[in-house]
């Protein structure tokens, strides 16, 4: 493969390299190709550029950073090239989608009313009660997740996106940039920033490299705990199949008790069916007991 021209580019230089419609077309054509690699002539045909010199000029600007030439003479996306194409397909940068009140299965933990998913590109996704307005979950969501989905299909995708992001953040790995995430308990988290409304305390995640941050209810950190998973399954609740807004230990503030704040000790009641156990979390959100 061609060697990279320089080890590091400034953000301005890197974005400048893809700031042309023909270069974007080249990247998209490679991303959509079978085996994701094409010859020079086929690639030029796919993007519809008749001027070979012009095409070669813009392709050369991408080579070594976003596009690489393989040993068999074909062109393929590099990892940064895939990231650019993924960002385009996700739609976060250029689409302005919206969904108003997509009905979801389940009911509000507060008033028993029906639930709905709404979406705004600037704000992300939200699940809330259609009767009392209580927000059960708010989380970033790319517009691409709406394509070809409606109702509970969107709800399932939204639930999975939030869970996977929380799991990575709790493992101290940023779900956006893979940087280090600091985690700690926070009392009085900002109402607009918290994932689930009504909780007086939350586990705060903050990436030390990019802008990612989130405040999640204490019960959210139990979703991947093997003891909690097994206990719930044994008592008729499969955590893999239930969205977070149907899990009281995640969304119900009454399930959470702050025992001490110095040091932090927070108890979360997990009660599937008629059974009940209590998980205890320390100041970093780590589970220290589940009895």
C-alpha positions, 0 to 999 in steps of 0.5 A: 500500500502507498505510504502515508504522506505525513504521520499527522495532519491538523484537523483543518487539513484532514477535513479540507482533504474531503471538502470536495463533492468529487472526493466524497463521491470517490469515498462513497463509491469505494464504501458501496463497492463489492469487496470495497475495492475498485480499479482506477477505471471502474472507480472513475466510472462509478463516480461519473467523472469523464475527465481522467486528469481531474479524477486522478488529481482528486483521487491523489489528494485522498491517497495515503490518508483516506484511500490506499492502493492495494498490492494488486493495484486496486483502490480501497478505503483506509480506516479513516476513509471508512469513518468518513463514509460511516459518518455520511451514512449515519447522517448526523452531519447533513440530515435534519430528520424528525419523528413525532410521537412514534408509539412504543410498547410498555407504559409509564412507570409513573402514571401508566400512560402510553410511551412514545419515541420522538426525534430531533437531529439537534437533540437526539432521541427521547422516550417519554410518556404521552400522558404526563410527559415524564422522560424515560430515556434521552440519548444521542441517535444518528438519523440513519437509525430511523431509516426503514424503521418505525414504532418498536423497531426504532425503540429497540434500536434506540435502546441498544444504542444507549446500552452499548454506549453506557457499557463502553463508557462504564468500562472507561472507554469512550463510545465516540472516540475510544478515549479514557472516560472518567466516571463518578457519582454526581448529586443534582445532575443537570436536568437536561443532561441526565438520561432519565428524569427524576433521579437525584443522583446519577453516574457521570461519564466524561471523556477526557479527550472528546466532548462525550459526557452522560449522566445515567441512573445508578441502575443503568450500570447493572444492565451488564452485571452478570449477577443481576442478569442471572437473577432477573432471568431466573425470575422471568425477566430477560434483560436482553429483551426488555428495553430500559424504560420497562426496567424499574431498577433503571428508570424508577427513582424510588428504586434508588437509595443514597446511603452515604455520600462521603464516601458514596454508597448507593443502593439499587433495588432489583425486583423482577417478579416477586423476588427482590435483591439489592445492589450496592454501588461505590463512588465510581459506580462499581458494584460492591455487593448484590444481596 
